[in-house]
Amino acid sequence: MMRRSHVSEPTEQGVSIHRWGSAKLESVRNGPSEDIKVAPFDAQAAKTYGPIRSAYKDRNRDALNKLIASHAVALGVTLVTNNEADFVNYAGLHVENWVSSH
């Protein structure tokens, strides 16, 4: 049975890890922290943000989600989120939900 409790824990990087009982999330949480890389929002991410912002003008309330989406697209990585609904239909964005994919 999957545990659905929500736990936030501070890490050395100052980031909270939200644990929902997912095996994938637990493996990341319990693995070496050097495997989790922090990438700066660089010029390429900013160049990717422009077209995403322009293409989705009607989604004004999603300003931060557009930044997150453009950063993932620029890096060519998969965005892992339990909030898939806010990231649907962004061109070039690949999304995975590790909470619901058991």
N, C-alpha and C positions, 0 to 999 in steps of 0.2 A: 504494500500500500504506500502511495506517495504521501510524504509529509508536506503539508501546505503552509507551514508556519513561515513567517517572514522575519528574518534576523539580519540586522545590520551590525557589522563589526568594523572598527577602525583598523587600518593597516598601516604599515610603515610609510606607504606612499600617500597616506591621508585620504584614501578612497574607501568607500564602504562597499562591502561585498554583500549582495542580497542572495540569501540561500532559500530556495523553495523546494529542496528535496530532489533536485535533478541530479542524476549520476554525472552528466557532463559538467554541470556547474560545480559539483563536489570535487571532481577530479582537478578542475582548474584551481579551486580554492585550496585544495590540499597539496597541490604541486608546487614546484619551485617558483617563487615570485619573479625570478629573472626571465621566465617564459612569457610574462605579460609585459609587452613593450608599450611605452607611451610615445606616441608620435606627435610632433608639433603640427599645428595648423599652419602649413607653409604656403608659399606662393601658388603651388599647384592646386592645393585645396581651395584657395581663394578663387583661382580661375575656374574651377569646377563649380563653385558656389554660384557664380553669376548666372550661367545658363539654367541651373536648377531653380534659382530664385525667380528668374524671368518666366520659366515654363509653368511655374505653380503659383502665380500671383494671387489666385483665388484662395490660397491656403495661408493667409496672413498670420493666423494664430500659430502656425507651425514654424515660426522663424528659427528657433533653436534646432528643431528637427531637420530643417533644411541644411543647417551647418553640419550637423552630425552626418546626415546622408552624403553631403558633398565631400566630407572628409573621408568617409569609407570608400566612396567611388574613386576619389583621387588616389587613395592608397591601394585600390584594387583588392580590398578585403571584404569579408562577409560581416555584416552588422548582426550581432547577437543581441536580441531583445525579447522581452516578454510583451512588448507593446507593438506588435506587428501592424496593427491597424493604422498607426500614425506614419508608417513608412512604406505603405503600399504605393505602387505606381511611380516611384522615383526612377527615372531612366538610369540604367546601369547599376542599380543598387541590388545586391543580393542580401536577403534577410533570412536568419534562422532563429527559431524559438527553441531553446534548449529545455525550457520548462515543460512545454507540451509535447515534445518529441521523444517520448519514452519508448 
